[in-house]
Amino acid sequence: MSDESYEFYSHMQESEDYLKMEQLKEGYSYKICARNAYVGVWIEDRRGFLISRYKVGPNPSLAVEYHWDTWTADEPFGTVKPIELIEKFPFELRAEYRDHDYDEKDLITAYLYELEENHPVVIGFNSVQFSKMSAIKFAKRLSGEGMDKNKKKIHEMPEFFPK
């Protein structure tokens, strides 16, 4: 994560400068600050945003993250602060999205990632590529790749002297 993107994310955690739920339009894409994405589609009934995210490995999945204002002492789930309206979502909006709807999932994830790349929260920071690489590294750690038999990370020593 770049210094600028980290500063942006840290600032947004304390910021009150975001769109409230009553300001949002059902079925529209927004630039957001969230744990797992920077673009999402508002689903009013879910009080959350449809996002595409990389969790483990190189394949994205669809998920819902909830608006920041749903955060309460009893239900601390709100992780999204919407920042700016982008455009109308060009697909049929559903209450549920499942990964077995592969054709539609692939189209929606491609759409969301294209928006995220074209509407960055920090100019010059490719959040999509960063998320994908982080998920691939995480999958490798889970599989033990790059670890010795005692589950300790294997580090290659830099070559200080030319051969």
PyMOL commands that set and color helices and strands:
alter all, ss='L'
color gray80, all
select helices_A, chain A and resi 3-14+21-23+44-46+68-70+102-118+127-143
alter helices_A, ss='H'
color red, helices_A
select strands_A, chain A and resi 28-33+39-43+48-54+60-67+78-88
alter strands_A, ss='S'
color yellow, strands_A
deselect
rebuild
show_as cartoon
